[in-house]
């Protein structure tokens, strides 16, 4: 998904293979789904927590994929995370 943000704040949808000349003050927005690099269970737990807080991943996904434990109050459980990661 590619878009041009114009100087007035308007958004123009672009094709996936567009050649675009930008005017001063314009920007390109590009959104893609990426898997990232490296083993998920080696990802910095604080980044996983940030994704949880921002609603990008669920508590279950944090635990199952990234091996990061988030308690019922939404707090990072460092000891439980260390124990979970040491089992894999």
PDB file of N, CA, C and O in Angstrom:
ATOM      1  N   UNK A   1       0.847  -1.163   0.000  1.00  0.00           N
ATOM      2  CA  UNK A   1       0.000   0.000   0.000  1.00  0.00           C
ATOM      3  C   UNK A   1       0.896   1.230   0.000  1.00  0.00           C
ATOM      4  O   UNK A   1       1.659   1.442   0.942  1.00  0.00           O
ATOM      5  N   UNK A   2       0.809   2.030  -1.034  1.00  0.00           N
ATOM      6  CA  UNK A   2       1.646   3.215  -1.166  1.00  0.00           C
ATOM      7  C   UNK A   2       0.753   4.437  -1.365  1.00  0.00           C
ATOM      8  O   UNK A   2      -0.220   4.408  -2.119  1.00  0.00           O
ATOM      9  N   UNK A   3       1.109   5.493  -0.675  1.00  0.00           N
ATOM     10  CA  UNK A   3       0.321   6.724  -0.756  1.00  0.00           C
ATOM     11  C   UNK A   3       1.231   7.934  -0.715  1.00  0.00           C
ATOM     12  O   UNK A   3       2.338   7.881  -0.179  1.00  0.00           O
ATOM     13  N   UNK A   4       0.753   9.020  -1.283  1.00  0.00           N
ATOM     14  CA  UNK A   4       1.461  10.290  -1.220  1.00  0.00           C
ATOM     15  C   UNK A   4       0.689  11.207  -0.269  1.00  0.00           C
ATOM     16  O   UNK A   4      -0.513  11.414  -0.430  1.00  0.00           O
ATOM     17  N   UNK A   5       1.389  11.745   0.712  1.00  0.00           N
ATOM     18  CA  UNK A   5       0.787  12.753   1.594  1.00  0.00           C
ATOM     19  C   UNK A   5       1.169  14.111   1.024  1.00  0.00           C
ATOM     20  O   UNK A   5       2.344  14.476   0.969  1.00  0.00           O
ATOM     21  N   UNK A   6       0.154  14.846   0.603  1.00  0.00           N
ATOM     22  CA  UNK A   6       0.380  16.151  -0.014  1.00  0.00           C
ATOM     23  C   UNK A   6       0.625  17.217   1.042  1.00  0.00           C
ATOM     24  O   UNK A   6       0.393  16.993   2.230  1.00  0.00           O
ATOM     25  N   UNK A   7       1.086  18.356   0.609  1.00  0.00           N
ATOM     26  CA  UNK A   7       1.391  19.450   1.542  1.00  0.00           C
ATOM     27  C   UNK A   7       0.176  19.884   2.341  1.00  0.00           C
ATOM     28  O   UNK A   7       0.307  20.316   3.486  1.00  0.00           O
ATOM     29  N   UNK A   8      -1.012  19.773   1.743  1.00  0.00           N
ATOM     30  CA  UNK A   8      -2.233  20.191   2.446  1.00  0.00           C
ATOM     31  C   UNK A   8      -2.765  19.101   3.377  1.00  0.00           C
ATOM     32  O   UNK A   8      -3.808  19.276   4.007  1.00  0.00           O
ATOM     33  N   UNK A   9      -2.038  17.959   3.466  1.00  0.00           N
ATOM     34  CA  UNK A   9      -2.461  16.864   4.329  1.00  0.00           C
ATOM     35  C   UNK A   9      -3.296  15.813   3.627  1.00  0.00           C
ATOM     36  O   UNK A   9      -3.551  14.745   4.183  1.00  0.00           O
ATOM     37  N   UNK A  10      -3.722  16.107   2.410  1.00  0.00           N
ATOM     38  CA  UNK A  10      -4.497  15.133   1.641  1.00  0.00           C
ATOM     39  C   UNK A  10      -3.657  13.915   1.302  1.00  0.00           C
ATOM     40  O   UNK A  10      -2.432  13.990   1.209  1.00  0.00           O
ATOM     41  N   UNK A  11      -4.336  12.794   1.119  1.00  0.00           N
ATOM     42  CA  UNK A  11      -3.665  11.528   0.822  1.00  0.00           C
ATOM     43  C   UNK A  11      -4.099  11.048  -0.561  1.00  0.00           C
ATOM     44  O   UNK A  11      -5.289  11.034  -0.876  1.00  0.00           O
ATOM     45  N   UNK A  12      -3.129  10.659  -1.380  1.00  0.00           N
ATOM     46  CA  UNK A  12      -3.394  10.122  -2.711  1.00  0.00           C
ATOM     47  C   UNK A  12      -2.888   8.674  -2.747  1.00  0.00           C
ATOM     48  O   UNK A  12      -1.726   8.414  -2.434  1.00  0.00           O
ATOM     49  N   UNK A  13      -3.755   7.740  -3.125  1.00  0.00           N
ATOM     50  CA  UNK A  13      -3.361   6.340  -3.248  1.00  0.00           C
ATOM     51  C   UNK A  13      -2.561   6.177  -4.542  1.00  0.00           C
ATOM     52  O   UNK A  13      -2.955   6.673  -5.598  1.00  0.00           O
ATOM     53  N   UNK A  14      -1.424   5.469  -4.437  1.00  0.00           N
ATOM     54  CA  UNK A  14      -0.557   5.252  -5.586  1.00  0.00           C
ATOM     55  C   UNK A  14      -0.582   3.781  -5.985  1.00  0.00           C
ATOM     56  O   UNK A  14      -0.909   2.919  -5.169  1.00  0.00           O
ATOM     57  N   UNK A  15      -0.240   3.494  -7.229  1.00  0.00           N
ATOM     58  CA  UNK A  15      -0.117   2.100  -7.645  1.00  0.00           C
ATOM     59  C   UNK A  15       1.154   1.522  -7.035  1.00  0.00           C
ATOM     60  O   UNK A  15       2.023   2.264  -6.578  1.00  0.00           O
ATOM     61  N   UNK A  16       1.258   0.211  -7.030  1.00  0.00           N
ATOM     62  CA  UNK A  16       2.412  -0.438  -6.415  1.00  0.00           C
ATOM     63  C   UNK A  16       3.713  -0.188  -7.169  1.00  0.00           C
ATOM     64  O   UNK A  16       4.791  -0.339  -6.594  1.00  0.00           O
ATOM     65  N   UNK A  17       3.638   0.185  -8.420  1.00  0.00           N
ATOM     66  CA  UNK A  17       4.844   0.408  -9.226  1.00  0.00           C
ATOM     67  C   UNK A  17       4.884   1.826  -9.784  1.00  0.00           C
ATOM     68  O   UNK A  17       5.266   2.021 -10.937  1.00  0.00           O
ATOM     69  N   UNK A  18       4.504   2.797  -9.001  1.00  0.00           N
ATOM     70  CA  UNK A  18       4.434   4.177  -9.472  1.00  0.00           C
ATOM     71  C   UNK A  18       5.792   4.859  -9.414  1.00  0.00           C
ATOM     72  O   UNK A  18       6.590   4.604  -8.512  1.00  0.00           O
ATOM     73  N   UNK A  19       6.041   5.717 -10.373  1.00  0.00           N
ATOM     74  CA  UNK A  19       7.159   6.644 -10.295  1.00  0.00           C
ATOM     75  C   UNK A  19       6.546   7.979  -9.926  1.00  0.00           C
ATOM     76  O   UNK A  19       5.630   8.455 -10.596  1.00  0.00           O
ATOM     77  N   UNK A  20       7.047   8.579  -8.872  1.00  0.00           N
ATOM     78  CA  UNK A  20       6.410   9.763  -8.325  1.00  0.00           C
ATOM     79  C   UNK A  20       7.437  10.862  -8.130  1.00  0.00           C
ATOM     80  O   UNK A  20       8.530  10.618  -7.619  1.00  0.00           O
ATOM     81  N   UNK A  21       7.089  12.058  -8.533  1.00  0.00           N
ATOM     82  CA  UNK A  21       7.912  13.226  -8.227  1.00  0.00           C
ATOM     83  C   UNK A  21       7.223  13.952  -7.086  1.00  0.00           C
ATOM     84  O   UNK A  21       6.041  14.286  -7.171  1.00  0.00           O
ATOM     85  N   UNK A  22       7.968  14.193  -6.021  1.00  0.00           N
ATOM     86  CA  UNK A  22       7.398  14.854  -4.852  1.00  0.00           C
ATOM     87  C   UNK A  22       7.687  16.341  -4.890  1.00  0.00           C
ATOM     88  O   UNK A  22       8.779  16.768  -5.261  1.00  0.00           O
ATOM     89  N   UNK A  23       6.703  17.113  -4.505  1.00  0.00           N
ATOM     90  CA  UNK A  23       6.894  18.543  -4.320  1.00  0.00           C
ATOM     91  C   UNK A  23       7.451  18.762  -2.913  1.00  0.00           C
ATOM     92  O   UNK A  23       7.331  17.890  -2.053  1.00  0.00           O
ATOM     93  N   UNK A  24       8.050  19.909  -2.685  1.00  0.00           N
ATOM     94  CA  UNK A  24       8.527  20.235  -1.336  1.00  0.00           C
ATOM     95  C   UNK A  24       7.396  20.047  -0.339  1.00  0.00           C
ATOM     96  O   UNK A  24       6.284  20.526  -0.564  1.00  0.00           O
ATOM     97  N   UNK A  25       7.669  19.353   0.762  1.00  0.00           N
ATOM     98  CA  UNK A  25       6.686  19.158   1.807  1.00  0.00           C
ATOM     99  C   UNK A  25       5.823  17.920   1.642  1.00  0.00           C
ATOM    100  O   UNK A  25       5.029  17.610   2.531  1.00  0.00           O
ATOM    101  N   UNK A  26       5.953  17.200   0.526  1.00  0.00           N
ATOM    102  CA  UNK A  26       5.197  15.969   0.338  1.00  0.00           C
ATOM    103  C   UNK A  26       6.025  14.782   0.824  1.00  0.00           C
ATOM    104  O   UNK A  26       7.255  14.834   0.834  1.00  0.00           O
ATOM    105  N   UNK A  27       5.339  13.713   1.227  1.00  0.00           N
ATOM    106  CA  UNK A  27       6.016  12.496   1.671  1.00  0.00           C
ATOM    107  C   UNK A  27       5.313  11.280   1.083  1.00  0.00           C
ATOM    108  O   UNK A  27       4.162  11.354   0.652  1.00  0.00           O
ATOM    109  N   UNK A  28       6.027  10.162   1.075  1.00  0.00           N
ATOM    110  CA  UNK A  28       5.471   8.885   0.646  1.00  0.00           C
ATOM    111  C   UNK A  28       5.211   8.042   1.883  1.00  0.00           C
ATOM    112  O   UNK A  28       6.055   7.962   2.776  1.00  0.00           O
ATOM    113  N   UNK A  29       4.055   7.421   1.935  1.00  0.00           N
ATOM    114  CA  UNK A  29       3.711   6.483   3.001  1.00  0.00           C
ATOM    115  C   UNK A  29       3.680   5.102   2.380  1.00  0.00           C
ATOM    116  O   UNK A  29       3.002   4.891   1.374  1.00  0.00           O
ATOM    117  N   UNK A  30       4.393   4.171   2.956  1.00  0.00           N
ATOM    118  CA  UNK A  30       4.425   2.816   2.435  1.00  0.00           C
ATOM    119  C   UNK A  30       4.199   1.853   3.589  1.00  0.00           C
ATOM    120  O   UNK A  30       4.921   1.885   4.586  1.00  0.00           O
ATOM    121  N   UNK A  31       3.195   0.998   3.449  1.00  0.00           N
ATOM    122  CA  UNK A  31       2.860   0.037   4.494  1.00  0.00           C
ATOM    123  C   UNK A  31       2.988  -1.361   3.908  1.00  0.00           C
ATOM    124  O   UNK A  31       2.448  -1.646   2.839  1.00  0.00           O
ATOM    125  N   UNK A  32       3.695  -2.219   4.604  1.00  0.00           N
ATOM    126  CA  UNK A  32       3.819  -3.592   4.149  1.00  0.00           C
ATOM    127  C   UNK A  32       3.800  -4.519   5.363  1.00  0.00           C
ATOM    128  O   UNK A  32       4.048  -4.097   6.492  1.00  0.00           O
ATOM    129  N   UNK A  33       3.507  -5.756   5.107  1.00  0.00           N
ATOM    130  CA  UNK A  33       3.566  -6.724   6.190  1.00  0.00           C
ATOM    131  C   UNK A  33       4.912  -7.411   6.102  1.00  0.00           C
ATOM    132  O   UNK A  33       5.260  -8.002   5.080  1.00  0.00           O
ATOM    133  N   UNK A  34       5.643  -7.329   7.153  1.00  0.00           N
ATOM    134  CA  UNK A  34       6.963  -7.938   7.160  1.00  0.00           C
ATOM    135  C   UNK A  34       7.093  -8.863   8.341  1.00  0.00           C
ATOM    136  O   UNK A  34       6.467  -8.661   9.381  1.00  0.00           O
ATOM    137  N   UNK A  35       7.888  -9.850   8.177  1.00  0.00           N
ATOM    138  CA  UNK A  35       8.085 -10.812   9.253  1.00  0.00           C
ATOM    139  C   UNK A  35       9.239 -10.463  10.167  1.00  0.00           C
ATOM    140  O   UNK A  35       9.394 -11.064  11.230  1.00  0.00           O
ATOM    141  N   UNK A  36      10.052  -9.496   9.765  1.00  0.00           N
ATOM    142  CA  UNK A  36      11.203  -9.149  10.570  1.00  0.00           C
ATOM    143  C   UNK A  36      12.351 -10.113  10.334  1.00  0.00           C
ATOM    144  O   UNK A  36      12.295 -10.962   9.445  1.00  0.00           O
ATOM    145  N   UNK A  37      13.386  -9.972  11.135  1.00  0.00           N
ATOM    146  CA  UNK A  37      14.592 -10.781  11.001  1.00  0.00           C
ATOM    147  C   UNK A  37      14.877 -11.486  12.308  1.00  0.00           C
ATOM    148  O   UNK A  37      14.637 -10.948  13.389  1.00  0.00           O
ATOM    149  N   UNK A  38      15.387 -12.687  12.195  1.00  0.00           N
ATOM    150  CA  UNK A  38      15.809 -13.413  13.377  1.00  0.00           C
ATOM    151  C   UNK A  38      14.681 -14.186  14.035  1.00  0.00           C
ATOM    152  O   UNK A  38      13.520 -14.125  13.630  1.00  0.00           O
ATOM    153  N   UNK A  39      15.077 -14.914  15.064  1.00  0.00           N
ATOM    154  CA  UNK A  39      14.119 -15.738  15.807  1.00  0.00           C
ATOM    155  C   UNK A  39      13.187 -14.857  16.634  1.00  0.00           C
ATOM    156  O   UNK A  39      13.661 -13.980  17.357  1.00  0.00           O
ATOM    157  N   UNK A  40      11.876 -15.068  16.547  1.00  0.00           N
ATOM    158  CA  UNK A  40      10.925 -14.246  17.306  1.00  0.00           C
ATOM    159  C   UNK A  40      11.180 -14.272  18.813  1.00  0.00           C
ATOM    160  O   UNK A  40      10.986 -13.265  19.493  1.00  0.00           O
ATOM    161  N   UNK A  41      11.615 -15.421  19.334  1.00  0.00           N
ATOM    162  CA  UNK A  41      11.810 -15.512  20.786  1.00  0.00           C
ATOM    163  C   UNK A  41      13.120 -14.878  21.257  1.00  0.00           C
ATOM    164  O   UNK A  41      13.463 -14.959  22.437  1.00  0.00           O
ATOM    165  N   UNK A  42      13.849 -14.250  20.334  1.00  0.00           N
ATOM    166  CA  UNK A  42      15.041 -13.484  20.702  1.00  0.00           C
ATOM    167  C   UNK A  42      14.802 -11.986  20.576  1.00  0.00           C
ATOM    168  O   UNK A  42      15.709 -11.185  20.802  1.00  0.00           O
ATOM    169  N   UNK A  43      13.585 -11.613  20.217  1.00  0.00           N
ATOM    170  CA  UNK A  43      13.251 -10.197  20.080  1.00  0.00           C
ATOM    171  C   UNK A  43      13.268  -9.522  21.441  1.00  0.00           C
ATOM    172  O   UNK A  43      12.906 -10.128  22.450  1.00  0.00           O
ATOM    173  N   UNK A  44      13.684  -8.281  21.464  1.00  0.00           N
ATOM    174  CA  UNK A  44      13.711  -7.513  22.702  1.00  0.00           C
ATOM    175  C   UNK A  44      12.305  -7.497  23.317  1.00  0.00           C
ATOM    176  O   UNK A  44      11.359  -7.023  22.687  1.00  0.00           O
ATOM    177  N   UNK A  45      12.167  -8.009  24.537  1.00  0.00           N
ATOM    178  CA  UNK A  45      10.839  -8.070  25.166  1.00  0.00           C
ATOM    179  C   UNK A  45      10.151  -6.708  25.275  1.00  0.00           C
ATOM    180  O   UNK A  45       8.925  -6.634  25.198  1.00  0.00           O
ATOM    181  N   UNK A  46      10.908  -5.648  25.450  1.00  0.00           N
ATOM    182  CA  UNK A  46      10.284  -4.327  25.574  1.00  0.00           C
ATOM    183  C   UNK A  46       9.635  -3.887  24.260  1.00  0.00           C
ATOM    184  O   UNK A  46       8.652  -3.146  24.270  1.00  0.00           O
ATOM    185  N   UNK A  47      10.175  -4.333  23.148  1.00  0.00           N
ATOM    186  CA  UNK A  47       9.545  -4.032  21.854  1.00  0.00           C
ATOM    187  C   UNK A  47       8.250  -4.835  21.696  1.00  0.00           C
ATOM    188  O   UNK A  47       7.271  -4.348  21.132  1.00  0.00           O
ATOM    189  N   UNK A  48       8.262  -6.055  22.198  1.00  0.00           N
ATOM    190  CA  UNK A  48       7.040  -6.877  22.161  1.00  0.00           C
ATOM    191  C   UNK A  48       5.968  -6.231  23.027  1.00  0.00           C
ATOM    192  O   UNK A  48       4.805  -6.151  22.632  1.00  0.00           O
ATOM    193  N   UNK A  49       6.360  -5.774  24.200  1.00  0.00           N
ATOM    194  CA  UNK A  49       5.420  -5.089  25.096  1.00  0.00           C
ATOM    195  C   UNK A  49       4.842  -3.864  24.397  1.00  0.00           C
ATOM    196  O   UNK A  49       3.640  -3.612  24.476  1.00  0.00           O
ATOM    197  N   UNK A  50       5.685  -3.107  23.718  1.00  0.00           N
ATOM    198  CA  UNK A  50       5.212  -1.921  22.997  1.00  0.00           C
ATOM    199  C   UNK A  50       4.176  -2.305  21.940  1.00  0.00           C
ATOM    200  O   UNK A  50       3.160  -1.625  21.797  1.00  0.00           O
ATOM    201  N   UNK A  51       4.424  -3.390  21.197  1.00  0.00           N
ATOM    202  CA  UNK A  51       3.449  -3.848  20.205  1.00  0.00           C
ATOM    203  C   UNK A  51       2.128  -4.232  20.869  1.00  0.00           C
ATOM    204  O   UNK A  51       1.057  -3.969  20.323  1.00  0.00           O
ATOM    205  N   UNK A  52       2.204  -4.848  22.036  1.00  0.00           N
ATOM    206  CA  UNK A  52       0.995  -5.209  22.785  1.00  0.00           C
ATOM    207  C   UNK A  52       0.234  -3.949  23.213  1.00  0.00           C
ATOM    208  O   UNK A  52      -0.979  -3.851  23.024  1.00  0.00           O
ATOM    209  N   UNK A  53       0.950  -3.005  23.782  1.00  0.00           N
ATOM    210  CA  UNK A  53       0.321  -1.764  24.267  1.00  0.00           C
ATOM    211  C   UNK A  53      -0.345  -1.018  23.115  1.00  0.00           C
ATOM    212  O   UNK A  53      -1.412  -0.430  23.293  1.00  0.00           O
ATOM    213  N   UNK A  54       0.272  -1.038  21.938  1.00  0.00           N
ATOM    214  CA  UNK A  54      -0.280  -0.336  20.779  1.00  0.00           C
ATOM    215  C   UNK A  54      -1.359  -1.151  20.051  1.00  0.00           C
ATOM    216  O   UNK A  54      -1.903  -0.705  19.041  1.00  0.00           O
ATOM    217  N   UNK A  55      -1.664  -2.348  20.572  1.00  0.00           N
ATOM    218  CA  UNK A  55      -2.736  -3.154  19.996  1.00  0.00           C
ATOM    219  C   UNK A  55      -2.358  -3.942  18.760  1.00  0.00           C
ATOM    220  O   UNK A  55      -3.239  -4.440  18.059  1.00  0.00           O
ATOM    221  N   UNK A  56      -1.065  -4.070  18.470  1.00  0.00           N
ATOM    222  CA  UNK A  56      -0.621  -4.797  17.282  1.00  0.00           C
ATOM    223  C   UNK A  56      -0.642  -6.306  17.482  1.00  0.00           C
ATOM    224  O   UNK A  56      -0.850  -7.060  16.532  1.00  0.00           O
ATOM    225  N   UNK A  57      -0.426  -6.744  18.720  1.00  0.00           N
ATOM    226  CA  UNK A  57      -0.448  -8.169  19.012  1.00  0.00           C
ATOM    227  C   UNK A  57      -1.217  -8.397  20.303  1.00  0.00           C
ATOM    228  O   UNK A  57      -1.378  -7.491  21.122  1.00  0.00           O
ATOM    229  N   UNK A  58      -1.684  -9.616  20.466  1.00  0.00           N
ATOM    230  CA  UNK A  58      -2.416  -9.976  21.682  1.00  0.00           C
ATOM    231  C   UNK A  58      -1.448 -10.504  22.738  1.00  0.00           C
ATOM    232  O   UNK A  58      -0.290 -10.801  22.446  1.00  0.00           O
ATOM    233  N   UNK A  59      -1.933 -10.614  23.945  1.00  0.00           N
ATOM    234  CA  UNK A  59      -1.165 -11.211  25.045  1.00  0.00           C
ATOM    235  C   UNK A  59      -0.786 -12.657  24.688  1.00  0.00           C
ATOM    236  O   UNK A  59       0.331 -13.098  24.959  1.00  0.00           O
ATOM    237  N   UNK A  60      -1.724 -13.380  24.081  1.00  0.00           N
ATOM    238  CA  UNK A  60      -1.482 -14.775  23.693  1.00  0.00           C
ATOM    239  C   UNK A  60      -0.377 -14.849  22.639  1.00  0.00           C
ATOM    240  O   UNK A  60       0.519 -15.687  22.739  1.00  0.00           O
ATOM    241  N   UNK A  61      -0.435 -13.994  21.647  1.00  0.00           N
ATOM    242  CA  UNK A  61       0.591 -13.997  20.594  1.00  0.00           C
ATOM    243  C   UNK A  61       1.953 -13.633  21.178  1.00  0.00           C
ATOM    244  O   UNK A  61       2.965 -14.224  20.802  1.00  0.00           O
ATOM    245  N   UNK A  62       1.985 -12.669  22.090  1.00  0.00           N
ATOM    246  CA  UNK A  62       3.251 -12.298  22.728  1.00  0.00           C
ATOM    247  C   UNK A  62       3.883 -13.521  23.387  1.00  0.00           C
ATOM    248  O   UNK A  62       5.090 -13.741  23.293  1.00  0.00           O
ATOM    249  N   UNK A  63       3.049 -14.306  24.052  1.00  0.00           N
ATOM    250  CA  UNK A  63       3.555 -15.489  24.761  1.00  0.00           C
ATOM    251  C   UNK A  63       3.921 -16.624  23.796  1.00  0.00           C
ATOM    252  O   UNK A  63       5.000 -17.206  23.901  1.00  0.00           O
ATOM    253  N   UNK A  64       3.031 -16.933  22.868  1.00  0.00           N
ATOM    254  CA  UNK A  64       3.243 -18.085  21.995  1.00  0.00           C
ATOM    255  C   UNK A  64       4.324 -17.870  20.946  1.00  0.00           C
ATOM    256  O   UNK A  64       5.103 -18.783  20.670  1.00  0.00           O
ATOM    257  N   UNK A  65       4.385 -16.695  20.364  1.00  0.00           N
ATOM    258  CA  UNK A  65       5.330 -16.440  19.276  1.00  0.00           C
ATOM    259  C   UNK A  65       6.649 -15.865  19.790  1.00  0.00           C
ATOM    260  O   UNK A  65       7.727 -16.328  19.416  1.00  0.00           O
ATOM    261  N   UNK A  66       6.550 -14.849  20.654  1.00  0.00           N
ATOM    262  CA  UNK A  66       7.744 -14.129  21.106  1.00  0.00           C
ATOM    263  C   UNK A  66       8.277 -14.599  22.455  1.00  0.00           C
ATOM    264  O   UNK A  66       9.346 -14.177  22.896  1.00  0.00           O
ATOM    265  N   UNK A  67       7.513 -15.480  23.104  1.00  0.00           N
ATOM    266  CA  UNK A  67       7.905 -15.989  24.430  1.00  0.00           C
ATOM    267  C   UNK A  67       8.098 -14.846  25.426  1.00  0.00           C
ATOM    268  O   UNK A  67       9.070 -14.816  26.182  1.00  0.00           O
ATOM    269  N   UNK A  68       7.155 -13.910  25.409  1.00  0.00           N
ATOM    270  CA  UNK A  68       7.135 -12.778  26.344  1.00  0.00           C
ATOM    271  C   UNK A  68       5.845 -12.872  27.141  1.00  0.00           C
ATOM    272  O   UNK A  68       4.755 -12.949  26.575  1.00  0.00           O
ATOM    273  N   UNK A  69       5.982 -12.863  28.460  1.00  0.00           N
ATOM    274  CA  UNK A  69       4.825 -13.001  29.335  1.00  0.00           C
ATOM    275  C   UNK A  69       4.339 -11.617  29.766  1.00  0.00           C
ATOM    276  O   UNK A  69       5.100 -10.799  30.283  1.00  0.00           O
ATOM    277  N   UNK A  70       3.053 -11.388  29.536  1.00  0.00           N
ATOM    278  CA  UNK A  70       2.388 -10.149  29.939  1.00  0.00           C
ATOM    279  C   UNK A  70       1.288 -10.551  30.903  1.00  0.00           C
ATOM    280  O   UNK A  70       0.433 -11.372  30.571  1.00  0.00           O
ATOM    281  N   UNK A  71       1.310  -9.967  32.107  1.00  0.00           N
ATOM    282  CA  UNK A  71       0.317 -10.367  33.113  1.00  0.00           C
ATOM    283  C   UNK A  71      -1.058  -9.788  32.792  1.00  0.00           C
ATOM    284  O   UNK A  71      -1.207  -9.038  31.827  1.00  0.00           O
ATOM    285  N   UNK A  72      -2.049 -10.130  33.587  1.00  0.00           N
ATOM    286  CA  UNK A  72      -3.434  -9.718  33.339  1.00  0.00           C
ATOM    287  C   UNK A  72      -3.630  -8.206  33.400  1.00  0.00           C
ATOM    288  O   UNK A  72      -4.598  -7.681  32.849  1.00  0.00           O
ATOM    289  N   UNK A  73      -2.717  -7.508  34.066  1.00  0.00           N
ATOM    290  CA  UNK A  73      -2.791  -6.040  34.132  1.00  0.00           C
ATOM    291  C   UNK A  73      -2.036  -5.386  32.986  1.00  0.00           C
ATOM    292  O   UNK A  73      -1.966  -4.159  32.905  1.00  0.00           O
ATOM    293  N   UNK A  74      -1.466  -6.204  32.095  1.00  0.00           N
ATOM    294  CA  UNK A  74      -0.744  -5.670  30.943  1.00  0.00           C
ATOM    295  C   UNK A  74       0.701  -5.316  31.225  1.00  0.00           C
ATOM    296  O   UNK A  74       1.324  -4.586  30.454  1.00  0.00           O
ATOM    297  N   UNK A  75       1.242  -5.825  32.323  1.00  0.00           N
ATOM    298  CA  UNK A  75       2.634  -5.533  32.683  1.00  0.00           C
ATOM    299  C   UNK A  75       3.547  -6.673  32.241  1.00  0.00           C
ATOM    300  O   UNK A  75       3.150  -7.838  32.218  1.00  0.00           O
ATOM    301  N   UNK A  76       4.764  -6.313  31.896  1.00  0.00           N
ATOM    302  CA  UNK A  76       5.791  -7.269  31.500  1.00  0.00           C
ATOM    303  C   UNK A  76       6.246  -8.053  32.721  1.00  0.00           C
ATOM    304  O   UNK A  76       6.611  -7.468  33.741  1.00  0.00           O
ATOM    305  N   UNK A  77       6.222  -9.381  32.615  1.00  0.00           N
ATOM    306  CA  UNK A  77       6.690 -10.261  33.684  1.00  0.00           C
ATOM    307  C   UNK A  77       8.059 -10.798  33.266  1.00  0.00           C
ATOM    308  O   UNK A  77       8.160 -11.790  32.545  1.00  0.00           O
ATOM    309  N   UNK A  78       9.098 -10.127  33.730  1.00  0.00           N
ATOM    310  CA  UNK A  78      10.460 -10.463  33.313  1.00  0.00           C
ATOM    311  C   UNK A  78      10.879 -11.863  33.763  1.00  0.00           C
ATOM    312  O   UNK A  78      11.484 -12.604  32.989  1.00  0.00           O
ATOM    313  N   UNK A  79      10.565 -12.228  35.001  1.00  0.00           N
ATOM    314  CA  UNK A  79      10.957 -13.546  35.505  1.00  0.00           C
ATOM    315  C   UNK A  79      10.265 -14.665  34.725  1.00  0.00           C
ATOM    316  O   UNK A  79      10.904 -15.647  34.349  1.00  0.00           O
ATOM    317  N   UNK A  80       8.973 -14.519  34.482  1.00  0.00           N
ATOM    318  CA  UNK A  80       8.229 -15.544  33.746  1.00  0.00           C
ATOM    319  C   UNK A  80       8.709 -15.621  32.292  1.00  0.00           C
ATOM    320  O   UNK A  80       8.749 -16.702  31.706  1.00  0.00           O
ATOM    321  N   UNK A  81       9.071 -14.475  31.716  1.00  0.00           N
ATOM    322  CA  UNK A  81       9.604 -14.446  30.351  1.00  0.00           C
ATOM    323  C   UNK A  81      10.928 -15.181  30.274  1.00  0.00           C
ATOM    324  O   UNK A  81      11.151 -15.983  29.367  1.00  0.00           O
ATOM    325  N   UNK A  82      11.807 -14.905  31.230  1.00  0.00           N
ATOM    326  CA  UNK A  82      13.115 -15.596  31.273  1.00  0.00           C
ATOM    327  C   UNK A  82      12.938 -17.096  31.402  1.00  0.00           C
ATOM    328  O   UNK A  82      13.615 -17.875  30.731  1.00  0.00           O
ATOM    329  N   UNK A  83      12.011 -17.497  32.282  1.00  0.00           N
ATOM    330  CA  UNK A  83      11.769 -18.929  32.473  1.00  0.00           C
ATOM    331  C   UNK A  83      11.201 -19.561  31.201  1.00  0.00           C
ATOM    332  O   UNK A  83      11.614 -20.652  30.810  1.00  0.00           O
ATOM    333  N   UNK A  84      10.261 -18.881  30.563  1.00  0.00           N
ATOM    334  CA  UNK A  84       9.656 -19.401  29.336  1.00  0.00           C
ATOM    335  C   UNK A  84      10.689 -19.509  28.210  1.00  0.00           C
ATOM    336  O   UNK A  84      10.729 -20.506  27.489  1.00  0.00           O
ATOM    337  N   UNK A  85      11.500 -18.503  28.071  1.00  0.00           N
ATOM    338  CA  UNK A  85      12.515 -18.509  27.011  1.00  0.00           C
ATOM    339  C   UNK A  85      13.610 -19.543  27.266  1.00  0.00           C
ATOM    340  O   UNK A  85      14.201 -20.059  26.317  1.00  0.00           O
ATOM    341  N   UNK A  86      13.884 -19.848  28.514  1.00  0.00           N
ATOM    342  CA  UNK A  86      14.928 -20.833  28.816  1.00  0.00           C
ATOM    343  C   UNK A  86      14.479 -22.261  28.510  1.00  0.00           C
ATOM    344  O   UNK A  86      15.313 -23.160  28.401  1.00  0.00           O
ATOM    345  N   UNK A  87      13.176 -22.478  28.371  1.00  0.00           N
ATOM    346  CA  UNK A  87      12.636 -23.806  28.056  1.00  0.00           C
ATOM    347  C   UNK A  87      12.749 -24.153  26.583  1.00  0.00           C
ATOM    348  O   UNK A  87      12.634 -25.321  26.212  1.00  0.00           O
ATOM    349  N   UNK A  88      12.974 -23.155  25.737  1.00  0.00           N
ATOM    350  CA  UNK A  88      12.993 -23.423  24.280  1.00  0.00           C
ATOM    351  C   UNK A  88      14.390 -23.515  23.744  1.00  0.00           C
ATOM    352  O   UNK A  88      14.579 -23.734  22.548  1.00  0.00           O
TER     353      UNK A  88
END
